[in-house]
Amino acid sequence: MHNINKLKIWNDSIDLCVEGYKALVNMPMDEKYGLSSQIKRSSVSIPSNIAEGAGRQSEKEFYHFLNIAYGSAYELQTQLIISERLEFITYEINRPLLEKLEEIQKMIYVFKENIKNK
């Protein structure tokens, strides 16, 4: 088991989730149950799956949940790009989110590789 409070990957993904929620403030109301909802779910999924995996008894289980978080990170990336292209989120708001997300994707990948190579 891992102490999630000490995991940079978990803390950074929590920060991204909060920033993502704030970026949706100006999202059109008719997207409340569409793209906005998808962005919220995928952004919450990243730290949630890292936390669930960290709380498991084996590294194999942790690896499994990191895979889910990794998939959610790519799902979120796609949704943010779509939101920008639809002009629901500005470039200025979206760029820092996508940059932070790319760092999280890299961290998840490295974390997975470290577990796999143990």
C-alpha positions in Angstrom: 0.0 0.0 0.0 1.1 3.5 -0.7 0.4 6.7 1.2 -1.5 8.7 -1.4 -0.9 12.0 0.4 2.8 11.6 -0.5 2.3 10.6 -4.1 3.0 13.6 -6.4 1.1 11.9 -9.2 -2.1 11.8 -7.0 -1.7 15.4 -5.7 -1.0 16.8 -9.2 -4.1 14.9 -10.6 -6.2 16.3 -7.8 -5.0 19.8 -8.7 -5.8 19.2 -12.4 -9.3 18.0 -11.5 -10.0 21.2 -9.5 -8.6 23.4 -12.3 -10.7 21.5 -14.8 -13.9 22.1 -12.8 -13.0 25.8 -12.7 -12.5 25.9 -16.4 -16.0 24.7 -17.0 -17.6 27.7 -15.4 -18.4 29.3 -18.8 -19.5 26.1 -20.5 -22.9 26.4 -22.1 -25.7 25.2 -19.9 -26.9 22.7 -22.6 -23.5 21.0 -22.1 -24.2 20.4 -18.4 -25.0 16.7 -19.1 -22.9 16.4 -22.2 -19.2 17.3 -22.6 -19.0 19.1 -19.3 -20.2 16.0 -17.5 -17.7 13.8 -19.4 -14.8 16.2 -18.5 -15.8 16.1 -14.9 -16.0 12.3 -14.8 -12.7 11.7 -16.5 -10.9 14.3 -14.5 -12.2 12.8 -11.2 -11.4 9.3 -12.5 -7.6 10.0 -12.7 -6.9 10.6 -9.0 -9.7 8.3 -7.9 -8.1 5.3 -9.7 -4.6 6.2 -8.5 -6.0 6.3 -4.9 -7.9 3.0 -5.3 -4.8 1.3 -6.7 -2.6 2.7 -4.0 -4.9 1.2 -1.4 -4.7 -2.3 -2.8 -2.6 -5.0 -1.4 -0.5 -5.9 -4.4 1.5 -4.0 -7.0 -0.3 -5.9 -9.7 -3.6 -4.4 -8.6 -2.0 -1.0 -8.3 -0.8 -1.4 -11.9 -4.3 -2.3 -13.0 -5.7 0.9 -11.5 -2.9 3.0 -13.0 -3.9 1.7 -16.4 -7.4 2.9 -15.8 -6.2 6.3 -14.7 -3.9 6.4 -17.8 -6.9 5.8 -20.0 -8.9 8.4 -18.2 -6.1 10.9 -18.8 -6.2 10.4 -22.5 -10.0 10.5 -22.5 -9.8 13.9 -20.7 -7.2 15.1 -23.2 -9.6 14.4 -26.0 -12.5 16.1 -24.3 -10.5 19.2 -23.5 -9.3 19.5 -27.2 -12.9 19.1 -28.4 -14.1 21.7 -25.9 -11.5 24.1 -27.2 -12.3 23.5 -30.9 -16.0 24.1 -30.1 -14.9 27.3 -28.3 -16.4 26.2 -25.0 -12.9 26.7 -23.4 -10.4 29.3 -24.6 -6.9 28.4 -25.7 -5.5 30.5 -22.8 -7.5 28.4 -20.2 -7.0 25.1 -22.0 -3.2 25.2 -22.6 -2.2 25.0 -19.0 -4.7 22.2 -18.4 -3.3 20.2 -21.3 0.3 20.8 -20.2 -0.4 19.7 -16.7 -2.3 16.7 -18.1 0.7 15.7 -20.3 2.9 15.7 -17.2 0.5 13.5 -15.4 0.3 11.1 -18.3 4.1 10.9 -18.3 4.2 10.3 -14.5 1.5 7.5 -14.8 3.5 5.9 -17.6 6.7 6.0 -15.6 5.0 4.7 -12.5 3.5 1.8 -14.4 6.9 0.9 -15.9 8.5 0.9 -12.5 5.9 -1.5 -11.2 6.1 -3.7 -14.3 9.9 -3.9 -14.0 10.0 -4.8 -10.4 
